[in-house]
């Protein structure tokens, strides 16, 4: 017989041994443990600092550092406050008084053709060299004392730099260049931040659609900062595929400007924004259970807490199926394909190749909700969509039983064979 589950109470730091099987191990991509990020999971603040650079062949123009800062940081901080249920704040300052001239031209970095971690690190090293030269700092080991304490260094390139569109967020430290010491030994550079972001010209893109979605500097800031926290790209790095090939308009780690950019429940869980009590992990086969989901985007209730935000079925130590309810709240206010979203996780698939994939529940390709048919994949009672989906290879059927609009809850039944 199915068992009935009511929303579980939220308890900060609550331990739930039953969730251990859903804390996926790392494979080619990162698993549940994001402790290698710029800040440990559950941290309340990310400290950042922005500096602005230009090149001999691409001088700064058409913007002011203060304007760029104002057009990105405040909205990005608000986005994280909303997505994390108030658990994570961005504390980002900036050197808005000057633009630092790089010694090399922009073409020296071959940015459009490589985009490798090596070229990002070289750009950061050169930017810090430019800062040291401008401020008369002779010894690299003295540089950290001249900079604010930070977790993430943000380097902004000019909007007119040719072939420099892409931005990169990295968990690699930002540090000054290594050099040979007086005894011939290599002396490591001085670390100024645990991670870094290099913004290309795409950072200045401003697009506002009628439904409120669209790409803007704040969303790009959110996306690249999430990389420093440990999250991967969910859009294809293969240019022959669309941004929403695997996750549609869900997650800011996929199509940045789409309608439902809030992060997946699994990502919020491993970032420490959702506690174990908000996740139900199903490991028993030949079972049929019911679960009452509250929308992922809903704030915590002072009395009832979070309730249940996700149901997970681990199918191996590195793979799982997740069900979560998505609606028009918070960062997903522009969304129109509300319902219970299903997606798979495979940490053996690396970033940019589909480690997270939304399950297509449609019999045909609908396109009324944004640009991707996957936007309509959530289980729903709406005409032309489906309230149930069987994933035969996993032996799982998820059925939407009830949507209580007054209580804002979604009841699902999970048959696991």
C-alpha positions in Angstrom: 0.0 0.0 0.0 1.3 3.5 -0.7 2.4 5.5 2.4 1.4 9.1 2.8 4.1 11.7 3.5 3.4 15.2 4.8 5.9 18.0 4.4 8.8 17.4 6.8 9.8 20.1 9.2 12.9 22.1 8.4 15.6 21.9 10.9 18.9 23.7 10.3 21.7 21.2 10.1 19.3 18.2 10.6 20.8 14.8 10.0 18.9 12.3 7.9 20.8 9.0 7.5 18.4 7.9 4.8 19.7 10.5 2.4 23.3 9.2 2.3 22.7 7.0 -0.7 21.6 10.2 -2.7 24.8 12.1 -1.9 26.4 11.0 -5.2 30.1 10.3 -5.5 32.2 12.3 -8.0 32.9 10.8 -11.4 34.1 12.8 -14.4 32.1 15.6 -12.9 31.7 16.8 -9.3 29.4 14.9 -7.0 27.7 15.9 -3.8 30.8 17.1 -2.1 31.6 20.7 -3.2 34.1 21.4 -0.4 36.7 22.3 -3.0 34.8 25.4 -4.0 35.6 29.0 -3.1 33.7 28.7 0.1 32.6 25.5 1.9 29.0 24.4 1.4 26.7 26.1 3.9 28.8 29.3 4.0 26.8 32.4 4.6 29.0 34.8 2.6 31.1 34.8 -0.6 33.6 37.7 -0.5 34.7 39.0 -3.8 36.6 41.9 -5.4 36.4 43.2 -8.9 39.2 44.9 -11.0 38.9 46.3 -14.5 41.5 45.8 -17.2 42.1 46.8 -20.8 44.6 46.0 -23.5 46.9 48.0 -25.8 44.7 46.9 -28.7 41.4 47.2 -26.9 41.2 50.2 -24.7 38.3 50.7 -22.2 35.5 52.8 -23.6 31.8 53.1 -23.5 31.5 52.2 -19.9 32.6 53.1 -16.4 33.7 50.6 -13.8 31.1 52.0 -11.4 28.4 51.6 -13.9 29.4 47.9 -14.6 29.5 47.2 -10.9 26.1 48.8 -10.3 24.6 46.9 -13.2 25.6 43.5 -12.0 26.5 43.0 -8.4 23.4 44.2 -6.5 21.1 42.1 -8.7 23.3 39.1 -8.6 23.5 39.3 -4.8 19.7 39.6 -4.6 19.4 36.5 -6.9 21.6 34.4 -4.5 19.7 35.6 -1.5 16.5 34.4 -3.1 17.8 31.1 -4.5 19.5 30.2 -1.2 16.5 31.1 0.9 18.6 33.9 2.5 21.5 31.5 3.3 24.1 33.0 1.0 25.1 36.6 0.5 27.6 38.1 -2.0 29.9 40.7 -0.4 31.6 42.0 -3.5 33.6 45.3 -3.6 35.4 46.8 -6.6 38.2 49.1 -7.6 36.1 51.5 -9.6 38.7 54.3 -9.7 40.8 53.0 -12.5 41.2 50.6 -15.4 44.5 48.6 -15.4 46.4 48.4 -18.7 47.7 45.0 -19.6 51.2 44.6 -20.9 50.1 42.2 -23.7 47.5 42.7 -26.4 44.3 40.8 -26.2 45.4 38.6 -29.1 48.1 37.1 -26.8 45.5 35.1 -25.0 43.9 33.3 -28.0 40.7 33.5 -26.0 38.2 32.5 -28.6 40.1 29.5 -29.8 41.2 27.9 -26.5 39.4 29.0 -23.4 41.6 26.7 -21.4 42.3 27.0 -17.7 45.9 27.8 -18.5 45.0 30.9 -20.5 42.6 32.1 -17.8 45.4 31.8 -15.2 47.8 33.7 -17.4 45.3 36.5 -17.8 44.8 36.7 -14.1 48.5 36.7 -13.4 49.0 39.5 -16.0 46.1 41.5 -14.4 47.7 41.2 -11.0 51.1 42.2 -12.5 49.4 45.3 -14.0 48.0 46.1 -10.5 51.4 45.7 -8.9 53.1 47.9 -11.4 50.4 50.7 -11.1 50.8 50.7 -7.3 54.5 50.3 -7.2 54.5 46.9 -5.5 57.8 45.3 -6.2 57.5 42.0 -4.3 54.6 39.7 -5.2 54.4 38.4 -1.6 53.4 41.9 -0.5 50.4 42.0 -2.9 47.7 40.3 -0.6 48.3 43.0 2.0 47.2 45.7 -0.6 44.0 43.9 -1.5 40.8 43.1 0.5 40.4 39.6 1.8 38.5 37.7 -0.8 37.2 34.3 -1.8 36.8 35.2 -5.5 38.7 37.6 -7.8 36.6 39.1 -10.6 38.5 40.4 -13.6 36.5 42.5 -16.2 37.7 43.0 -19.7 36.5 45.8 -22.0 33.3 45.4 -24.0 35.1 46.1 -27.3 37.7 43.4 -27.0 37.7 41.4 -30.3 37.1 37.6 -30.0 36.8 37.8 -26.2 33.1 37.0 -25.8 33.2 34.1 -23.3 33.4 34.5 -19.6 35.0 31.8 -17.3 34.5 31.0 -13.7 37.1 28.7 -12.1 37.8 27.0 -8.8 41.6 27.5 -9.4 43.2 30.0 -7.1 44.0 33.5 -8.3 47.7 34.2 -7.6 50.7 36.1 -8.8 53.1 34.5 -11.2 55.6 31.9 -10.0 59.3 32.9 -10.4 62.8 31.6 -9.8 64.2 32.4 -6.4 67.8 33.4 -5.7 68.7 29.8 -5.2 67.2 28.7 -8.5 64.2 27.1 -6.9 60.7 28.0 -8.2 58.9 30.3 -5.8 55.1 29.9 -5.9 53.2 33.1 -6.5 51.2 34.7 -3.7 47.6 33.6 -3.6 45.0 36.5 -3.4 41.8 34.5 -3.8 40.6 30.9 -3.7 38.9 31.2 -7.1 38.6 33.6 -9.9 36.2 34.8 -12.7 37.4 36.4 -16.0 34.5 38.2 -17.7 34.6 38.4 -21.5 32.6 40.9 -23.6 29.5 38.8 -23.3 29.3 40.0 -19.7 27.9 43.3 -21.1 25.0 41.7 -22.9 21.7 43.2 -21.9 18.5 41.4 -23.2 15.0 41.9 -21.7 12.1 39.9 -23.1 8.4 40.6 -22.7 8.1 37.8 -20.1 10.9 39.2 -18.0 13.5 36.6 -19.0 16.7 37.4 -20.9 20.4 37.5 -20.4 22.0 40.4 -18.4 25.2 41.1 -16.5 23.7 40.0 -13.2 22.8 36.6 -14.4 26.2 36.1 -16.0 27.7 37.1 -12.7 25.5 34.5 -10.9 26.5 31.8 -13.4 30.2 32.4 -13.3 30.2 32.7 -9.5 28.4 29.4 -9.3 31.4 27.8 -11.1 33.7 29.0 -8.3 31.3 27.3 -5.8 31.7 24.0 -7.7 28.8 23.8 -10.1 29.2 22.7 -13.7 27.9 23.8 -17.1 24.6 22.2 -18.1 24.5 23.6 -21.6 26.4 21.8 -24.4 29.9 23.0 -25.2 29.3 21.6 -28.7 28.2 24.6 -30.7 26.0 22.5 -32.9 23.6 22.0 -30.1 21.3 24.5 -28.5 21.8 25.9 -25.0 18.7 24.1 -23.8 19.5 20.7 -25.4 19.6 18.8 -22.1 17.9 21.0 -19.4 15.7 23.3 -21.5 15.1 26.6 -19.7 15.8 25.2 -16.3 18.9 26.2 -14.2 21.1 29.2 -14.7 23.9 26.7 -15.3 22.1 25.9 -18.5 20.5 28.5 -20.7 21.3 31.6 -18.6 18.6 33.9 -19.9 15.7 31.4 -19.9 12.4 31.4 -17.9 13.2 29.0 -15.0 16.8 29.9 -14.1 16.7 28.9 -10.4 19.1 26.1 -9.5 18.0 22.5 -9.3 17.2 21.0 -5.9 20.2 18.7 -6.0 22.5 21.7 -6.5 20.8 23.7 -3.6 21.2 20.6 -1.4 24.9 20.2 -2.1 25.5 23.9 -1.7 24.1 23.7 1.8 20.9 25.7 1.0 18.6 22.8 1.6 19.1 20.4 4.5 18.7 16.7 4.5 15.2 17.0 5.9 14.1 18.6 2.6 15.1 15.6 0.5 13.6 12.2 0.5 15.9 9.4 -0.8 14.2 6.3 -2.1 16.3 3.1 -2.2 13.7 0.3 -1.8 12.7 -1.4 -5.0 9.3 -3.0 -5.6 7.7 -0.1 -3.6 5.0 2.5 -4.2 5.1 5.7 -2.1 3.4 9.0 -2.1 5.1 12.3 -1.4 3.9 15.9 -0.9 6.3 18.4 -2.5 6.4 22.1 -1.9 7.7 24.2 -4.7 11.5 24.5 -4.9 11.2 28.3 -5.2 9.0 28.9 -2.1 10.5 30.5 0.9 10.8 28.6 4.2 7.9 29.0 6.5 8.7 30.3 10.0 6.6 27.6 11.6 6.6 24.7 9.1 10.0 25.1 7.7 10.9 24.0 4.2 8.9 20.9 3.8 9.8 18.3 1.2 11.5 19.9 -1.8 12.9 16.9 -3.7 12.5 13.1 -4.0 15.6 11.3 -5.3 16.1 7.7 -6.4 19.8 6.8 -6.6 20.3 4.3 -9.4 24.0 3.9 -8.7 26.7 5.6 -6.5 27.0 8.3 -9.3 23.5 8.4 -10.8 20.0 9.4 -9.7 16.6 10.5 -10.7 15.1 13.6 -9.1 11.6 14.9 -8.8 10.9 18.5 -7.7 8.0 21.0 -8.1 8.7 24.1 -10.1 6.4 27.1 -10.2 6.3 30.9 -10.8 8.0 32.3 -7.7 11.3 33.9 -6.8 13.9 33.6 -9.6 11.4 31.6 -11.7 8.7 34.3 -11.7 8.7 34.4 -15.5 8.1 30.6 -15.9 5.0 29.2 -17.5 5.5 25.4 -17.6 4.8 24.7 -13.9 4.6 21.2 -12.5 6.7 18.4 -11.2 10.1 18.4 -13.0 12.0 15.1 -13.5 15.7 15.0 -14.2 18.6 12.6 -14.1 22.1 13.2 -12.7 25.2 11.3 -13.8 28.5 12.5 -12.3 30.4 10.2 -14.8 29.4 12.8 -17.4 31.6 15.8 -17.3 30.7 19.5 -17.4 29.3 20.6 -20.8 28.3 17.1 -21.8 25.1 16.7 -19.9 25.7 15.6 -16.3 22.1 16.8 -15.6 19.3 16.0 -18.1 15.6 16.9 -17.9 13.3 14.0 -18.6 11.1 14.6 -21.6 7.6 13.7 -20.7 5.9 15.0 -23.9 4.5 13.0 -26.7 5.0 15.9 -29.1 7.2 19.0 -29.2 5.3 21.9 -27.7 6.9 25.4 -27.9 4.4 27.7 -26.3 6.4 28.1 -23.1 9.7 29.7 -24.1 12.1 28.5 -26.7 12.6 24.9 -25.6 10.1 22.0 -25.6 11.7 20.7 -22.4 10.2 23.7 -20.7 6.9 21.9 -20.8 8.3 18.6 -19.4 7.1 19.0 -15.8 4.2 16.6 -15.0 1.0 18.6 -15.1 -2.8 18.2 -15.5 -2.6 21.0 -18.2 -3.9 19.9 -21.6 -1.3 18.5 -24.0 1.0 17.7 -21.1 1.3 14.5 -19.1 0.6 13.8 -15.4 2.7 10.6 -15.4 6.0 9.4 -16.8 7.5 5.9 -16.9 11.3 5.7 -17.2 11.6 2.1 -18.3 15.4 1.8 -18.1 15.2 2.8 -14.4 12.1 0.9 -13.6 10.5 4.1 -12.2 7.0 5.6 -12.8 6.3 9.1 -11.3 2.6 10.2 -11.3 1.2 13.5 -10.3 -1.8 12.7 -8.1 -2.9 16.2 -6.9 -2.0 19.8 -7.2 -3.4 21.7 -4.2 -3.3 25.3 -5.3 -4.5 26.7 -2.0 -1.7 24.9 0.0 0.8 25.2 -2.9 1.7 21.6 -2.8 2.1 18.8 -5.4 1.4 15.2 -4.4 3.2 12.5 -6.5 3.3 8.7 -6.4 6.5 6.9 -7.1 6.4 3.3 -8.3 9.9 1.8 -8.2 10.3 -1.7 -9.6 
